[in-house]
Amino acid sequence: MPVELTIYIREGCHLCDDMELALQECKSELDFETRRVAIDNNKELEDAYGTRVPVLVYGDEEVCHYFLDMQALKRVLS
């Protein structure tokens, strides 16, 4: 069963687009699914993540932000 990761994004964010693309490229190698959550217009999420998007999260653990950290991703998936 694939692990579910959450990616917090802002619409129109080029870093968010880049991380989503990088995740898609390594999806065949690693067993995970992603749930995309836009933080725009959600005060609680905007307070939590602000301008640090994209933020990749596994459960309650932040895996990485801004850019995909493959080592951190592989660590949480192992």
DRENPA-3360 file (N, C-alpha, C; in nm, 2 decimals, always signed):
BEGIN
1 = MPVELTIY = +0.08/-0.12/+0.00/+0.00/+0.00/+0.00/+0.09/+0.12/+0.00 ~ +0.06/+0.22/-0.09/+0.15/+0.34/-0.10/+0.13/+0.43/+0.02 ~ +0.24/+0.50/+0.06/+0.24/+0.60/+0.16/+0.17/+0.72/+0.11 ~ +0.09/+0.79/+0.19/+0.03/+0.92/+0.15/+0.11/+1.03/+0.20 ~ +0.15/+1.12/+0.11/+0.22/+1.24/+0.14/+0.13/+1.36/+0.11 ~ +0.14/+1.47/+0.18/+0.06/+1.59/+0.16/+0.16/+1.70/+0.11 ~ +0.12/+1.77/+0.01/+0.20/+1.88/-0.04/+0.11/+2.00/-0.03 ~ +0.16/+2.10/+0.05/+0.09/+2.22/+0.07/+0.15/+2.32/-0.03;
9 = IREGCHLC = +0.06/+2.38/-0.11/+0.10/+2.47/-0.22/+0.02/+2.60/-0.22 ~ +0.06/+2.69/-0.30/-0.01/+2.81/-0.33/-0.03/+2.81/-0.48 ~ -0.15/+2.85/-0.53/-0.18/+2.85/-0.67/-0.09/+2.95/-0.74 ~ -0.04/+2.92/-0.85/+0.05/+3.01/-0.93/+0.20/+3.01/-0.88 ~ +0.23/+2.92/-0.79/+0.37/+2.92/-0.73/+0.46/+2.83/-0.81 ~ +0.56/+2.89/-0.87/+0.65/+2.81/-0.96/+0.73/+2.71/-0.88 ~ +0.77/+2.73/-0.75/+0.84/+2.63/-0.67/+0.74/+2.51/-0.64 ~ +0.62/+2.54/-0.62/+0.52/+2.44/-0.60/+0.51/+2.35/-0.73;
17 = DDMELALQ = +0.50/+2.41/-0.84/+0.49/+2.34/-0.97/+0.62/+2.25/-0.98 ~ +0.73/+2.31/-0.95/+0.86/+2.23/-0.97/+0.86/+2.11/-0.87 ~ +0.82/+2.13/-0.75/+0.82/+2.01/-0.66/+0.72/+1.91/-0.70 ~ +0.60/+1.95/-0.75/+0.50/+1.85/-0.79/+0.56/+1.77/-0.91 ~ +0.63/+1.84/-1.00/+0.69/+1.77/-1.12/+0.79/+1.67/-1.07 ~ +0.88/+1.72/-0.98/+0.98/+1.63/-0.93/+0.92/+1.51/-0.86 ~ +0.82/+1.52/-0.79/+0.75/+1.41/-0.72/+0.69/+1.31/-0.82 ~ +0.63/+1.37/-0.93/+0.58/+1.28/-1.04/+0.69/+1.20/-1.10;
25 = ECKSELDF = +0.81/+1.26/-1.12/+0.92/+1.19/-1.19/+0.97/+1.08/-1.10 ~ +0.96/+1.08/-0.97/+1.02/+0.98/-0.89/+0.91/+0.88/-0.84 ~ +0.79/+0.90/-0.88/+0.68/+0.82/-0.83/+0.69/+0.68/-0.87 ~ +0.74/+0.65/-0.99/+0.76/+0.51/-1.04/+0.86/+0.44/-0.96 ~ +0.96/+0.51/-0.91/+1.07/+0.45/-0.83/+1.03/+0.42/-0.68 ~ +0.95/+0.51/-0.63/+0.92/+0.51/-0.49/+0.76/+0.49/-0.47 ~ +0.72/+0.42/-0.37/+0.58/+0.39/-0.35/+0.51/+0.49/-0.26 ~ +0.45/+0.59/-0.33/+0.37/+0.69/-0.25/+0.27/+0.76/-0.34;
33 = ETRRVAID = +0.17/+0.82/-0.27/+0.07/+0.90/-0.34/+0.08/+1.04/-0.28 ~ +0.03/+1.14/-0.35/+0.04/+1.27/-0.29/-0.10/+1.33/-0.29 ~ -0.13/+1.41/-0.19/-0.25/+1.48/-0.17/-0.21/+1.63/-0.18 ~ -0.27/+1.70/-0.27/-0.24/+1.84/-0.29/-0.34/+1.93/-0.22 ~ -0.28/+2.02/-0.13/-0.37/+2.11/-0.05/-0.32/+2.25/-0.08 ~ -0.41/+2.33/-0.13/-0.38/+2.48/-0.15/-0.41/+2.55/-0.02 ~ -0.31/+2.63/+0.02/-0.32/+2.70/+0.15/-0.39/+2.84/+0.13 ~ -0.41/+2.88/+0.00/-0.47/+3.01/-0.02/-0.61/+3.02/+0.04;
41 = NNKELEDA = -0.64/+3.13/+0.10/-0.77/+3.16/+0.16/-0.80/+3.06/+0.28 ~ -0.70/+3.00/+0.34/-0.72/+2.92/+0.46/-0.63/+2.98/+0.57 ~ -0.68/+3.06/+0.66/-0.60/+3.13/+0.75/-0.51/+3.04/+0.83 ~ -0.56/+2.93/+0.88/-0.48/+2.83/+0.96/-0.36/+2.78/+0.88 ~ -0.38/+2.74/+0.76/-0.27/+2.69/+0.68/-0.18/+2.80/+0.64 ~ -0.23/+2.92/+0.61/-0.14/+3.03/+0.57/-0.06/+3.07/+0.69 ~ -0.11/+3.07/+0.81/-0.04/+3.10/+0.93/+0.07/+2.99/+0.95 ~ +0.04/+2.87/+0.93/+0.14/+2.76/+0.95/+0.25/+2.76/+0.85;
49 = YGTRVPVL = +0.22/+2.78/+0.72/+0.31/+2.76/+0.61/+0.36/+2.89/+0.54 ~ +0.27/+2.99/+0.55/+0.31/+3.13/+0.49/+0.37/+3.12/+0.36 ~ +0.49/+3.17/+0.35/+0.57/+3.18/+0.22/+0.67/+3.06/+0.21 ~ +0.66/+2.96/+0.30/+0.75/+2.85/+0.29/+0.71/+2.74/+0.19 ~ +0.60/+2.77/+0.12/+0.55/+2.66/+0.03/+0.64/+2.65/-0.09 ~ +0.65/+2.53/-0.15/+0.57/+2.41/-0.11/+0.63/+2.35/+0.01 ~ +0.54/+2.28/+0.08/+0.58/+2.20/+0.20/+0.53/+2.06/+0.18 ~ +0.63/+1.96/+0.19/+0.59/+1.82/+0.17/+0.59/+1.76/+0.31;
57 = VYGDEEVC = +0.48/+1.69/+0.34/+0.45/+1.64/+0.48/+0.41/+1.50/+0.47 ~ +0.47/+1.42/+0.57/+0.43/+1.28/+0.59/+0.37/+1.27/+0.73 ~ +0.24/+1.25/+0.74/+0.18/+1.25/+0.88/+0.19/+1.39/+0.94 ~ +0.26/+1.40/+1.05/+0.29/+1.52/+1.12/+0.43/+1.57/+1.10 ~ +0.51/+1.50/+1.02/+0.65/+1.53/+0.99/+0.67/+1.61/+0.86 ~ +0.73/+1.72/+0.87/+0.77/+1.80/+0.75/+0.89/+1.73/+0.69 ~ +0.87/+1.69/+0.57/+0.98/+1.62/+0.49/+1.08/+1.72/+0.43 ~ +1.02/+1.82/+0.37/+1.10/+1.93/+0.31/+1.01/+2.04/+0.26;
65 = HYFLDMQA = +1.08/+2.16/+0.23/+1.00/+2.27/+0.18/+1.09/+2.34/+0.07 ~ +1.03/+2.42/-0.01/+1.08/+2.49/-0.12/+1.13/+2.39/-0.24 ~ +1.21/+2.30/-0.21/+1.26/+2.20/-0.31/+1.25/+2.06/-0.26 ~ +1.24/+1.97/-0.35/+1.23/+1.83/-0.31/+1.37/+1.78/-0.26 ~ +1.37/+1.73/-0.14/+1.49/+1.67/-0.08/+1.47/+1.52/-0.09 ~ +1.54/+1.46/-0.19/+1.53/+1.31/-0.22/+1.57/+1.23/-0.10 ~ +1.68/+1.27/-0.03/+1.73/+1.19/+0.09/+1.62/+1.19/+0.20 ~ +1.56/+1.30/+0.22/+1.46/+1.31/+0.33/+1.33/+1.23/+0.28;
73 = LKRVLS = +1.30/+1.24/+0.16/+1.18/+1.16/+0.11/+1.21/+1.01/+0.12 ~ +1.33/+0.97/+0.08/+1.36/+0.82/+0.09/+1.36/+0.78/+0.24 ~ +1.41/+0.87/+0.33/+1.42/+0.83/+0.47/+1.27/+0.81/+0.52 ~ +1.18/+0.89/+0.49/+1.04/+0.87/+0.55/+0.97/+0.76/+0.48 ~ +1.01/+0.72/+0.36/+0.94/+0.61/+0.29/+1.00/+0.48/+0.33 ~ +1.12/+0.48/+0.39/+1.18/+0.35/+0.43/+1.13/+0.29/+0.56;
% end
